[in-house]
Amino acid sequence: MLLLPGVGGDVGDFSLWPRHLAPTLRPLTARYPGRGTGPGEEPAAGPGTAPADLAGFAADLADAVLLHTTEPLLILGHSMGALVGYEVAWHLQQRRRPAFALHAFAAFSPPEYASFDLNSGTMTDRSLTALTENLAILLPGGTGTPERAAMLRAVRARADLALIDTYAYGPRPRPLAYPITVRGVATGWLPGKLSEQGGHFAAELGARRRDTGPAAVFVSDLHRAVETAQIAFAGTSIPIHQDPRRRECNYGELNGCPVTVLAAERARHIDVPFPGGQSYREVIEATNDFLHDLGTEWQGRRVLVIAHSANKWALDCLLTGASIEDLVDAPFNWQEGWHYTLPTGRPGRAPDPTVGQPGVPSRS
């Protein structure tokens, strides 16, 4: 399995993956241009540290892969890594040694990458880091202090974006002769950002709900949820209240991992928190506390809640009698919304009001 990191990332982004992969899968990773090779991973500098173009890098990487394995190959690319993976897959196919699948997540299409004109050489480190956070959900990596992590990310991003600027897709599509799948990521407590399709869904939410008379909107304070509320209810007088108790479950070390990786872990963390994060039971307790305040201050009125999958499961457990053990393993069937009735006089918050309250969100 060839694991390719995203913009500003490095091989350390996948350091947690071996424990989640099947024993039969042997992980391979690639070090992109602009990275050092020592244990301290000081950034490489000077002439000759980057290939002439992304296609050339991908061709070199394809040759290196053929030196390391003769086994069937699965390619997984995150963000920019999906673009590199596509080019590697193409070169392997041309060498009559094709991979058998390419999985892409949190990625643009090759033509979209080819249209970037970033002029990254003139951007400040801060603007590079901000752009990296918009282009890719950052995976956790061991880079020491936050200051060092930001410095390394900026150096890596400058090299990566310069590489993307060399990319030319075409002149005709080059299909691969095997499946390409595009997967989402389990964003967790990372802020996230709405895709173009997500923005359309948010506008449609507003069109459906703004005229139905909600007294207020309660929204998770994670960026992607706040962005949804702002798009949906722009230009209205409906009050929007951000509430940290509406956050997604904190997956800790797995914030930003592929959904397929998280799905295998959910049932283990109903009562036991994710490493560095929360348990689903804590999300239910936080939701119960939120419902207590809702029933006290908004009884008899209709409100709209914008939150995440774990919060929806918590409402099902608290208001419909569903079992969290059943919900975490069941397919999540998205629809345009759900209606709940908060009974008068339902039990209040737990004796300890701090249980399940989110603290300061982790920022990878």
Secondary structure, DSSP 8 states (H G I E B T S, - for coil): -EEE--TT--GGGGTTGGGGS-TT---EE---TT---STT-----STTSS-S-HHHHHHHHHHHHHHH--S--EEEEETHHHHHHHHHHHHHHHTT---SEEEEES---HHHHHT----GGGS-HHHHHHHHHHHS-------SSHHHHHHHHHHHHHHHHHHHTT----SS----SS-EEEE-EE-TTS-----HHHHHHHHHHHHHHTTS--SEEEE-SSHHHHHHHHHHTTT----EEE-GGG-----GGGTTEEHHHHHTTGGGGSSS--TTS--HHHHHHHHHHHHHHHHHHSTTS-EEEE--HHHHHHHHHHHH---HHHHTTS-----S-------TT-----SSTTTT---S----
